[in-house]
């Protein structure tokens, strides 16, 4: 299994541009998440999904959109990039079952908006 | 909601020293607790987790954590650190069982181990 994969690894955007960060998992996990990680701030949840066709906002959703058309894929869309969106973005997935179901993280996308 | 506090922002230790990183959470109900590690340039990896049962949980690489419900704490410990433990450590909490969708992370503790 590849686990959670993310593309691209790095990206530089100009203010106002748009882009999609891709996330795919091959573990048949029903839950998927997008976080951003800023220095000294830990991880902030942007959006999450409990299954195909179902998404919900997290702590910092403004400026982002998501979709979940399949179990495997959970892309994150930035419509009008702003410098405040410069961050490292992590996608994660987890399985809901009995017990403490941990999250599995992708390698991250480092995004710079200038 | 839930908030998670990691009071130690940056810890510097010499090799073989003992480590304890604090983690406190706010939600008083049933919780699942996790410690993740992020080595430089890498993604987060699970160190250990607590669901129920023995409050002393053992994880990978010699790490352990103790859940103290009365103190809302889940501190991470290691008796003797190595240079390779240099990393960022995150505590995370998941409010079980009804709202198992969201995980709440602390701001992280950066550990530097000096050879």
HADDOCK unambig.tbl for C-alpha pairs under 7 A between the chains (distance, minus, plus):
assign (segid A and resid 40 and name CA) (segid B and resid 107 and name CA) 6.09 0.50 0.50
assign (segid A and resid 41 and name CA) (segid B and resid 107 and name CA) 4.96 0.50 0.50
assign (segid A and resid 42 and name CA) (segid B and resid 105 and name CA) 6.54 0.50 0.50
assign (segid A and resid 42 and name CA) (segid B and resid 106 and name CA) 5.94 0.50 0.50
assign (segid A and resid 42 and name CA) (segid B and resid 107 and name CA) 3.78 0.50 0.50
assign (segid A and resid 42 and name CA) (segid B and resid 108 and name CA) 5.65 0.50 0.50
assign (segid A and resid 43 and name CA) (segid B and resid 105 and name CA) 6.02 0.50 0.50
assign (segid A and resid 99 and name CA) (segid B and resid 51 and name CA) 5.78 0.50 0.50
assign (segid A and resid 100 and name CA) (segid B and resid 32 and name CA) 5.75 0.50 0.50
assign (segid A and resid 100 and name CA) (segid B and resid 49 and name CA) 6.91 0.50 0.50
assign (segid A and resid 100 and name CA) (segid B and resid 50 and name CA) 6.67 0.50 0.50
assign (segid A and resid 100 and name CA) (segid B and resid 51 and name CA) 5.01 0.50 0.50
assign (segid A and resid 105 and name CA) (segid B and resid 43 and name CA) 6.32 0.50 0.50
assign (segid A and resid 105 and name CA) (segid B and resid 44 and name CA) 6.00 0.50 0.50
assign (segid A and resid 106 and name CA) (segid B and resid 43 and name CA) 6.34 0.50 0.50
assign (segid A and resid 107 and name CA) (segid B and resid 42 and name CA) 6.32 0.50 0.50
assign (segid A and resid 107 and name CA) (segid B and resid 43 and name CA) 4.88 0.50 0.50
assign (segid A and resid 108 and name CA) (segid B and resid 43 and name CA) 6.62 0.50 0.50
